[in-house]
Amino acid sequence: QLDDQYTDLVSEDLSKTSEEYAALKEELQKKEVAASEVVDQYAADDSKIKKIEEALEKVEESLNLPIIAPSEINDLHVLQGTFEDLCQQLNNTTDSIESLADHR
């Protein structure tokens, strides 16, 4: 009778262990599929990025100009501001000269 109880307990424990193993194995397979999908998406995105880079290179070559970096754009804005200041000073000087000419 003890042998039967022991056999039943071992059998029950083995059954639980088998169920847990099956559940873990199924979870692992789901994670493998998800990881595979992420890898595939990464490869697709990487391919898109390469195509965009190639297109940018073709645009740059067709323009025969380097693409302007953001820092260079900022430099251009500074130069534009300096140019506008110089134009304003020139206008002020011209106005002063005209004003002096009018007084004479």
MODELLER restraints for C-alpha pairs under 7 A, 6 or more apart:
rsr = mdl.restraints
at = mdl.atoms
rsr.add(forms.Gaussian(group=physical.xy_distance, feature=features.Distance(at['CA:60:A'], at['CA:66:A']), mean=6.10, stdev=0.5))
rsr.add(forms.Gaussian(group=physical.xy_distance, feature=features.Distance(at['CA:60:A'], at['CA:67:A']), mean=6.33, stdev=0.5))
